[in-house]
Amino acid sequence: MKMNNQKNANIMIKAAGLSAIILIFLCFIVIFYVAFSGDNTSEIQENGERYGTSDFYKYKDKIYALVYGNGLLEVEGVDIPTFKVFDTEDNNGNVAYDKNRVYFGNIAVSDLDTDKLYYVGNNYYSDGINSYFCSTSVETYEELSARSINIKNIFHFLFKTKRPQHYFYPYKKLETNKRLEKVEELKNSATDGEEVYYAGEKLVNADIYTIKTIEDALFYFADKENVYYKSKLLSFKNNGKLKVFHENDYNVYYLYDEKSKNVYANDYLFETVNAPYKVVGVDGTHHFSLLFISKDGVYFYDPLKRKQERIGDNIFKGEIKEIYPDIFSDDKNIYYLDVYEDWAKRSGNNPFSLLKGPFNGQLISRNTRIRYLDKKTAWENDWKKVADINFGGDGSIWKKGNKYYYFDIYGFNQNINRTIYEIVDKEVLDYLLNFSNLKDGYSINLANKIRDFISEKKLIAFNGEVIITATIHFIEDPYAYSIPKIIFISIAFLIGLYARYRFDIANFLKKRKKSKFSKK
């Protein structure tokens, strides 16, 4: 009897484990299907009728708008015979209208008189009284989390509900009934003669006669007194000494006041109590983050957290000065910047290694390092520039003692993540020194050659001591939700549930048996 119970228990445990695995894989398949099965966008694009070069298509007596990120979405309530796409000099393809309404992508607006409708310019539309801005770039609904998106997608898949929309073309009605004109100097801007609007939002106290972009920046504007990031009024005043820096990887713009040495990252103001800040890395290509050194520490802006982060004390002595892209000095030493990425690795001996889910091979972090190069006296006395390659546009050659070095200018975007390489092959040295004189040099991609030299170990990375690192974390624990862990936890839960069930039944039977004996 006891052996039979044990056998039954083993069978139940195995069945529970198998059921858990099957259930998890079914869920995985459903989620995978929901995420990747897509819609009928391709079918509509191939078989439907496109309105010129716009984002609108007619298919089976319905109108669809291409909303990037969501595919083609039905534009509901359209009067098809009078439906037209806006013909503008900016070739905006995401705005259309019929006799009743205007459509920003697939979203209808009904308070514009389509008989008097005209295009102002800079993505503004007006009937002379009511006016709207509509962007040509999509945005996401900020209130939607990844969890809610997945739930909506699953409900759409299982219950055939309306396909959820996560992306849209942002639009804004202006608080004016006056006729608009575009502002030539500012992208996405217009004026009614009194106020200036950016993306439909009023620029508070803006002077329409003096406002312009700062150093051709896209999002920083200034008039004779005020400074703005997009439509937000900033605390800086226009003192004529404002500089703009840009990080392409994260679309972060920095506004630096050379007078106060304060910094904005987009519209985020660095802590002013730590000013003055000295920025490092402006002209370089070997950083994921610009670094800002103040008397109280070293800082960078985390674009994911959208705030300033402190990464350590200020260990630098005296004046900080950039002496070459990604290379700078203080009063004692020379330092340089380089970068590396940390990726989640797939385990080759794990039977579930192919099922690590969305985190398999995912980027964990990006890191910008300050590394030690040499003493400042050694730099001044021993390091000599031998030659610029193509006038410095392709790096330069330096010498210290009897060793030659290549100082890179291409950077991580060209898959060259070190700043300084020792040249250990004489032919490579001669090639780089004479590259500017090569007859076919204009047709050679030197970055490709540099990568080849590195892989062939003819260029050896110079690895100075790491002084400090700025890290942008993308994933804290890449395997926290891996399939093996989910299966293990699920099986453990079911085993625990089964054990608790058997314990409760055993107690019940034991009590029942005792009660029978007591009655006898």
C-alpha positions as CSV (number, residue, x, y, z in Angstrom):
1,M,0.0,0.0,0.0
2,K,2.8,2.3,0.9
3,M,4.7,1.6,-2.3
4,N,1.5,2.2,-4.3
5,N,1.1,5.6,-2.6
6,Q,4.7,6.5,-3.4
7,K,4.3,5.4,-7.0
8,N,1.1,7.5,-7.3
9,A,2.8,10.4,-5.8
10,N,5.7,10.2,-8.3
11,I,3.3,9.9,-11.1
12,M,1.4,13.0,-9.9
13,I,4.6,15.0,-9.5
14,K,5.8,14.0,-13.0
15,A,2.3,14.8,-14.4
16,A,2.3,18.2,-12.6
17,G,5.8,19.0,-13.9
18,L,4.8,18.0,-17.4
19,S,1.6,20.0,-17.2
20,A,3.6,23.1,-16.0
21,I,6.0,22.8,-18.9
22,I,3.2,22.3,-21.4
23,L,1.2,25.3,-20.0
24,I,4.3,27.5,-20.1
25,F,5.1,26.6,-23.6
26,L,1.5,27.2,-24.7
27,C,1.6,30.6,-23.1
28,F,4.9,31.2,-24.8
29,I,3.5,30.2,-28.2
30,V,0.4,32.5,-27.7
31,I,2.6,35.4,-26.7
32,F,5.0,34.8,-29.6
33,Y,2.0,34.6,-32.0
34,V,0.5,37.8,-30.6
35,A,3.8,39.6,-30.7
36,F,4.9,38.5,-34.2
37,S,1.8,37.4,-36.1
38,G,1.2,41.1,-37.1
39,D,-1.8,42.3,-39.0
40,N,-2.8,42.6,-42.6
41,T,-0.5,45.5,-43.4
42,S,1.5,43.7,-46.1
43,E,-1.7,42.5,-47.8
44,I,-3.2,46.0,-47.9
45,Q,0.1,47.5,-49.2
46,E,0.4,44.9,-51.9
47,N,-3.3,44.8,-53.0
48,G,-4.7,48.1,-51.9
49,E,-4.7,51.5,-53.6
50,R,-2.3,54.0,-52.2
51,Y,-3.0,57.7,-52.2
52,G,0.0,59.1,-54.0
53,T,3.1,58.7,-51.7
54,S,1.1,59.3,-48.5
55,D,0.5,57.0,-45.6
56,F,-3.1,56.3,-46.6
57,Y,-4.5,53.3,-48.5
58,K,-7.9,52.2,-49.8
59,Y,-8.7,48.5,-49.6
60,K,-12.0,46.7,-49.8
61,D,-14.0,50.0,-49.5
62,K,-12.1,51.0,-46.3
63,I,-9.4,53.6,-45.7
64,Y,-6.3,52.7,-43.7
65,A,-3.5,54.9,-42.3
66,L,0.0,53.7,-41.8
67,V,1.0,54.4,-38.2
68,Y,4.6,53.4,-37.8
69,G,4.9,50.9,-34.9
70,N,1.2,49.8,-35.3
71,G,1.0,49.1,-39.0
72,L,-2.0,50.0,-41.1
73,L,-5.0,51.0,-39.0
74,E,-8.5,51.5,-40.2
75,V,-9.7,55.1,-40.5
76,E,-13.3,54.9,-39.3
77,G,-16.2,57.0,-40.5
78,V,-14.5,58.2,-43.7
79,D,-16.6,59.6,-46.6
80,I,-14.6,57.8,-49.3
81,P,-15.9,59.8,-52.3
82,T,-14.6,63.1,-50.9
83,F,-11.5,61.7,-49.1
84,K,-8.3,63.5,-50.1
85,V,-4.7,63.6,-48.8
86,F,-3.2,67.0,-47.9
87,D,-0.9,68.2,-50.7
88,T,1.8,70.3,-48.9
89,E,5.2,71.6,-49.9
90,D,6.6,69.6,-46.9
91,N,5.2,66.4,-48.4
92,N,3.4,65.5,-45.2
93,G,1.7,62.2,-45.9
94,N,0.0,61.5,-42.6
95,V,-2.8,64.1,-42.8
96,A,-6.0,63.8,-44.9
97,Y,-9.6,65.1,-45.0
98,D,-13.1,64.5,-46.4
99,K,-16.1,66.8,-46.5
100,N,-16.7,66.3,-42.8
101,R,-13.4,65.8,-40.9
102,V,-9.7,66.0,-40.9
103,Y,-7.6,62.9,-40.2
104,F,-4.3,62.9,-38.3
105,G,-3.2,59.4,-39.2
106,N,-6.3,57.3,-38.3
107,I,-7.6,59.8,-35.7
108,A,-10.4,62.2,-36.7
109,V,-10.8,65.9,-35.8
110,S,-14.2,67.4,-36.5
111,D,-13.8,71.1,-35.5
112,L,-12.0,72.2,-38.7
113,D,-14.0,73.5,-41.6
114,T,-12.6,71.4,-44.5
115,D,-14.0,73.9,-47.1
116,K,-11.7,76.6,-45.7
117,L,-8.8,74.4,-44.7
118,Y,-5.3,75.4,-45.6
119,Y,-1.7,74.3,-44.8
120,V,0.2,77.0,-42.8
121,G,3.6,75.2,-42.9
122,N,5.8,73.6,-40.3
123,N,3.1,70.9,-39.8
124,Y,0.3,73.4,-38.9
125,Y,-3.3,73.2,-40.4
126,S,-5.9,75.9,-40.1
127,D,-9.3,77.0,-41.4
128,G,-8.6,80.6,-40.4
129,I,-10.2,80.2,-36.9
130,N,-9.3,76.8,-35.5
131,S,-5.7,75.6,-35.9
132,Y,-3.8,72.4,-35.2
133,F,-0.3,71.1,-35.2
134,C,0.2,67.5,-36.2
135,S,3.6,65.9,-36.0
136,T,5.0,63.7,-38.8
137,S,6.7,61.4,-36.2
138,V,4.8,58.9,-34.1
139,E,4.8,58.7,-30.3
140,T,3.6,56.2,-27.8
141,Y,0.9,56.6,-25.2
142,E,3.1,57.1,-22.1
143,E,0.5,55.6,-19.8
144,L,0.8,52.2,-21.5
145,S,3.3,49.8,-19.9
146,A,4.8,46.8,-21.5
147,R,2.6,44.6,-19.3
148,S,-0.7,46.4,-20.4
149,I,0.4,46.2,-24.0
150,N,0.9,42.5,-23.8
151,I,-2.5,42.0,-22.0
152,K,-4.3,44.0,-24.7
153,N,-2.6,42.1,-27.4
154,I,-3.6,38.8,-25.9
155,F,-7.2,39.9,-25.4
156,H,-7.2,41.0,-29.1
157,F,-5.9,37.7,-30.2
158,L,-8.2,35.5,-28.0
159,F,-11.4,37.5,-28.1
160,K,-11.1,39.3,-31.4
161,T,-11.4,42.7,-29.7
162,K,-10.3,45.9,-31.6
163,R,-6.6,45.8,-32.2
164,P,-5.0,48.1,-29.6
165,Q,-3.2,51.2,-30.8
166,H,0.1,52.0,-29.0
167,Y,1.4,54.6,-31.4
168,F,-0.2,57.7,-32.9
169,Y,0.7,61.0,-34.6
170,P,0.7,63.6,-31.8
171,Y,-1.5,66.6,-32.5
172,K,-2.4,69.7,-30.6
173,K,-5.1,72.4,-31.0
174,L,-3.8,75.9,-30.6
175,E,-5.2,78.4,-28.1
176,T,-5.8,81.1,-30.7
177,N,-8.5,82.0,-33.2
178,K,-6.2,84.3,-35.3
179,R,-4.7,83.5,-38.6
180,L,-1.3,81.7,-38.4
181,E,2.0,82.1,-40.3
182,K,4.9,79.7,-40.0
183,V,8.1,80.8,-38.3
184,E,10.8,80.3,-40.9
185,E,13.7,80.0,-38.4
186,L,12.1,77.4,-36.1
187,K,11.1,73.9,-37.0
188,N,7.5,73.0,-35.9
189,S,6.8,76.6,-35.1
190,A,4.1,79.2,-36.1
191,T,2.9,82.6,-34.9
192,D,-0.4,84.4,-34.8
193,G,1.4,87.8,-34.8
194,E,1.5,88.0,-31.0
195,E,2.4,84.5,-29.7
196,V,4.9,81.9,-30.9
197,Y,3.9,78.2,-30.8
198,Y,6.1,75.2,-30.9
199,A,4.4,71.8,-31.7
200,G,1.1,73.6,-30.8
201,E,2.3,74.8,-27.4
202,K,2.7,78.5,-26.6
203,L,6.2,79.7,-25.9
204,V,5.7,81.8,-22.8
205,N,6.9,85.4,-23.1
206,A,8.6,84.7,-26.5
207,D,9.6,87.6,-28.6
208,I,8.5,86.8,-32.2
209,Y,11.1,89.2,-33.7
210,T,14.3,87.9,-32.0
211,I,13.6,84.2,-31.4
212,K,15.9,81.7,-33.2
213,T,17.6,78.4,-32.6
214,I,20.8,78.2,-30.6
215,E,23.7,77.1,-32.7
216,D,21.4,75.4,-35.2
217,A,20.1,73.1,-32.5
218,L,16.8,71.4,-33.2
219,F,15.2,71.9,-29.8
220,Y,16.9,74.8,-28.0
221,F,15.6,78.3,-28.8
222,A,16.3,81.8,-27.5
223,D,15.0,85.3,-28.0
224,K,16.7,88.4,-26.7
225,E,16.1,87.3,-23.1
226,N,14.5,83.9,-22.7
227,V,15.7,80.3,-23.5
228,Y,13.5,77.4,-24.3
229,Y,13.7,73.6,-24.8
230,K,11.0,72.8,-27.2
231,S,8.0,74.6,-25.6
232,K,9.4,74.7,-22.1
233,L,10.8,78.0,-20.7
234,L,14.2,77.3,-19.0
235,S,15.9,79.0,-16.1
236,F,18.8,80.1,-18.2
237,K,18.9,83.6,-19.6
238,N,20.3,84.4,-23.0
239,N,23.7,85.8,-22.3
240,G,25.2,85.0,-25.7
241,K,27.5,82.3,-24.2
242,L,25.3,79.2,-24.6
243,K,26.7,76.1,-26.3
244,V,24.8,73.0,-27.5
245,F,26.2,69.5,-27.5
246,H,24.4,66.4,-28.9
247,E,24.6,62.7,-28.1
248,N,23.4,60.8,-31.2
249,D,22.9,57.4,-29.5
250,Y,20.2,58.6,-27.2
251,N,19.0,61.8,-28.9
252,V,20.1,63.8,-25.8
253,Y,20.9,67.5,-26.3
254,Y,22.9,69.5,-23.7
255,L,22.8,73.2,-23.2
256,Y,25.9,74.5,-21.5
257,D,26.2,78.0,-20.1
258,E,29.8,79.0,-20.5
259,K,29.4,81.8,-18.0
260,S,27.8,80.0,-15.1
261,K,29.1,76.5,-16.1
262,N,25.6,75.1,-15.5
263,V,24.1,72.3,-17.7
264,Y,20.7,71.2,-19.1
265,A,20.3,67.8,-20.5
266,N,17.2,68.3,-22.7
267,D,15.0,70.0,-20.2
268,Y,16.6,68.5,-17.1
269,L,18.7,71.0,-15.1
270,F,21.8,69.6,-13.5
271,E,22.1,70.4,-9.8
272,T,23.3,74.0,-9.7
273,V,24.9,73.6,-6.3
274,N,27.6,71.4,-7.9
275,A,28.5,74.0,-10.6
276,P,30.8,74.9,-12.2
277,Y,30.8,71.8,-14.5
278,K,33.5,71.0,-16.9
279,V,32.4,68.8,-19.9
280,V,34.6,66.1,-21.2
281,G,34.2,64.3,-24.5
282,V,32.5,66.9,-26.6
283,D,34.6,66.4,-29.8
284,G,35.2,62.7,-29.3
285,T,33.7,59.5,-30.5
286,H,34.6,57.1,-27.8
287,H,31.9,57.7,-25.2
288,F,28.3,56.8,-24.7
289,S,27.9,59.6,-22.2
290,L,29.4,63.0,-21.9
291,L,31.1,63.4,-18.5
292,F,30.7,66.5,-16.4
293,I,33.4,67.1,-13.7
294,S,32.6,69.5,-10.8
295,K,34.4,70.2,-7.6
296,D,32.1,67.7,-5.8
297,G,32.3,64.8,-8.2
298,V,32.0,63.3,-11.7
299,Y,28.6,63.1,-13.2
300,F,26.7,62.0,-16.3
301,Y,23.1,62.1,-17.6
302,D,21.4,58.8,-17.6
303,P,18.9,58.9,-20.6
304,L,16.9,56.0,-19.3
305,K,16.4,57.3,-15.8
306,R,16.3,60.9,-17.2
307,K,18.4,62.3,-14.4
308,Q,21.9,63.2,-13.4
309,E,24.0,60.4,-11.9
310,R,27.1,60.8,-9.7
311,I,29.8,58.2,-10.5
312,G,32.6,59.2,-8.1
313,D,34.7,61.8,-6.5
314,N,36.6,64.4,-8.4
315,I,40.1,63.0,-8.3
316,F,41.5,65.5,-10.8
317,K,43.9,68.2,-9.8
318,G,43.8,71.7,-11.2
319,E,42.7,72.7,-14.7
320,I,41.0,70.2,-16.8
321,K,41.7,70.6,-20.5
322,E,40.8,68.6,-23.6
323,I,44.0,68.2,-25.7
324,Y,42.7,65.8,-28.4
325,P,39.3,64.2,-29.1
326,D,38.6,61.9,-26.1
327,I,42.0,62.8,-24.4
328,F,42.2,65.4,-21.6
329,S,44.6,66.5,-18.9
330,D,44.6,67.9,-15.4
331,D,47.7,69.5,-13.9
332,K,49.4,66.2,-13.3
333,N,48.2,63.5,-15.6
334,I,46.8,62.7,-19.1
335,Y,43.6,60.6,-19.3
336,Y,41.5,59.3,-22.2
337,L,38.0,57.9,-22.7
338,D,36.9,54.6,-24.1
339,V,33.8,52.4,-24.1
340,Y,32.6,48.8,-23.8
341,E,29.2,47.0,-23.8
342,D,28.1,44.2,-21.5
343,W,25.8,41.6,-23.2
344,A,23.9,38.7,-21.8
345,K,25.5,35.5,-22.9
346,R,23.7,32.3,-23.9
347,S,24.9,29.2,-22.1
348,G,26.0,26.6,-24.5
349,N,25.5,23.6,-22.1
350,N,22.1,24.7,-20.9
351,P,19.4,22.5,-22.5
352,F,17.1,25.6,-22.4
353,S,19.7,27.9,-23.9
354,L,17.6,28.5,-27.0
355,L,14.7,29.6,-24.8
356,K,16.2,32.5,-22.9
357,G,13.3,34.6,-24.2
358,P,13.6,38.3,-25.0
359,F,16.8,38.6,-22.9
360,N,18.9,36.2,-24.8
361,G,21.8,38.1,-26.3
362,Q,20.4,41.3,-25.0
363,L,22.4,44.4,-24.1
364,I,22.8,44.7,-20.3
365,S,24.8,48.0,-20.1
366,R,26.8,50.6,-21.9
367,N,29.9,51.9,-20.2
368,T,32.1,55.0,-20.7
369,R,35.5,54.8,-18.9
370,I,38.1,57.4,-18.0
371,R,41.5,55.7,-18.2
372,Y,45.0,56.8,-17.3
373,L,47.4,57.4,-20.1
374,D,50.6,59.0,-18.8
375,K,52.1,61.8,-16.7
376,K,51.5,65.3,-18.0
377,T,55.3,65.9,-18.1
378,A,55.7,62.7,-20.1
379,W,53.0,63.9,-22.6
380,E,54.7,67.3,-23.0
381,N,58.2,65.9,-23.4
382,D,57.9,62.3,-24.8
383,W,54.7,62.1,-26.8
384,K,55.1,63.6,-30.3
385,K,52.6,63.8,-33.1
386,V,54.1,62.3,-36.2
387,A,51.3,62.9,-38.7
388,D,47.6,63.5,-39.1
389,I,45.9,61.0,-41.4
390,N,43.9,62.9,-44.0
391,F,44.3,66.1,-42.1
392,G,43.1,64.4,-38.9
393,G,39.8,63.2,-40.4
394,D,41.0,59.6,-40.1
395,G,43.0,59.8,-36.9
396,S,46.6,60.5,-36.3
397,I,50.0,58.8,-35.6
398,W,51.9,59.5,-32.4
399,K,55.3,58.4,-31.1
400,K,56.7,57.8,-27.6
401,G,60.2,56.5,-27.4
402,N,60.6,53.9,-30.2
403,K,56.9,53.0,-30.2
404,Y,54.2,54.3,-32.5
405,Y,50.5,54.7,-31.7
406,Y,47.4,55.2,-33.7
407,F,44.9,57.6,-32.2
408,D,41.4,56.7,-33.4
409,I,38.7,59.1,-34.5
410,Y,36.1,56.7,-35.9
411,G,34.8,55.5,-32.5
412,F,32.3,52.9,-31.4
413,N,29.8,53.6,-34.2
414,Q,32.5,52.2,-36.5
415,N,33.0,49.2,-34.2
416,I,36.3,50.6,-32.9
417,N,35.9,50.8,-29.2
418,R,39.4,51.7,-28.1
419,T,40.9,55.2,-28.5
420,I,44.6,54.4,-28.7
421,Y,46.4,51.4,-30.4
422,E,50.0,50.6,-30.5
423,I,51.2,50.0,-34.1
424,V,53.2,46.7,-33.9
425,D,53.6,46.1,-37.6
426,K,56.0,48.2,-39.7
427,E,54.0,47.8,-42.9
428,V,50.9,49.1,-41.2
429,L,52.9,52.0,-39.9
430,D,54.1,52.8,-43.4
431,Y,50.6,52.4,-44.8
432,L,49.0,54.8,-42.3
433,L,51.8,57.4,-42.6
434,N,51.5,57.4,-46.4
435,F,47.7,56.9,-46.6
436,S,47.1,60.5,-47.6
437,N,49.4,60.1,-50.6
438,L,47.9,56.9,-51.9
439,K,46.5,57.3,-55.4
440,D,43.4,55.3,-54.6
441,G,43.2,56.5,-51.0
442,Y,40.0,58.4,-51.7
443,S,38.2,55.2,-52.5
444,I,39.5,53.2,-49.5
445,N,37.4,52.9,-46.4
446,L,40.1,53.3,-43.8
447,A,37.8,52.3,-40.9
448,N,37.5,48.9,-42.5
449,K,41.2,48.7,-42.8
450,I,41.7,49.7,-39.2
451,R,39.3,47.0,-38.0
452,D,41.2,44.4,-40.1
453,F,44.5,45.5,-38.6
454,I,43.0,45.2,-35.1
455,S,41.7,41.7,-35.8
456,E,45.0,40.7,-37.3
457,K,46.7,42.0,-34.1
458,K,48.8,44.5,-36.0
459,L,47.2,47.2,-33.9
460,I,47.1,46.4,-30.2
461,A,44.8,48.3,-27.8
462,F,46.4,50.5,-25.2
463,N,44.8,49.6,-21.9
464,G,45.5,52.2,-19.2
465,E,44.3,51.9,-15.7
466,V,40.5,52.4,-15.4
467,I,39.9,55.4,-13.2
468,I,36.1,55.7,-13.2
469,T,33.2,54.3,-15.2
470,A,29.8,55.8,-16.2
471,T,27.3,52.9,-16.7
472,I,23.9,53.0,-18.4
473,H,21.9,50.0,-17.3
474,F,19.4,48.5,-19.7
475,I,18.8,45.2,-17.8
476,E,19.5,44.7,-14.1
477,D,19.1,40.9,-14.2
478,P,19.0,39.5,-17.8
479,Y,18.0,36.1,-16.6
480,A,15.5,37.0,-13.9
481,Y,12.6,35.8,-16.1
482,S,14.3,33.2,-18.2
483,I,12.2,30.1,-19.3
484,P,14.2,27.6,-17.1
485,K,13.6,29.7,-14.0
486,I,9.9,30.1,-14.8
487,I,9.6,26.3,-15.3
488,F,11.5,25.6,-12.1
489,I,9.4,28.0,-10.1
490,S,6.2,26.7,-11.6
491,I,7.1,23.0,-10.9
492,A,8.2,23.9,-7.4
493,F,4.9,25.6,-6.8
494,L,2.8,22.7,-8.2
495,I,4.9,20.2,-6.2
496,G,4.3,22.3,-3.1
497,L,0.6,22.5,-3.9
498,Y,0.4,18.8,-4.4
499,A,2.3,18.1,-1.2
500,R,0.0,20.4,0.8
501,Y,-3.0,18.6,-0.8
502,R,-1.7,15.2,0.2
503,F,-0.9,16.4,3.7
504,D,-4.4,17.8,4.1
505,I,-6.0,14.6,2.8
506,A,-3.8,12.5,5.1
507,N,-4.8,14.5,8.1
508,F,-8.4,14.3,7.2
509,L,-8.2,10.5,6.8
510,K,-6.3,10.2,10.1
511,K,-8.8,12.2,12.0
512,R,-11.7,10.3,10.4
513,K,-10.1,7.0,11.4
514,K,-9.6,8.2,15.0
515,S,-13.2,9.3,15.2
516,K,-14.4,5.8,14.1
517,F,-12.2,4.1,16.7
518,S,-13.4,6.5,19.4
519,K,-17.0,5.7,18.6
520,K,-16.4,2.0,18.9
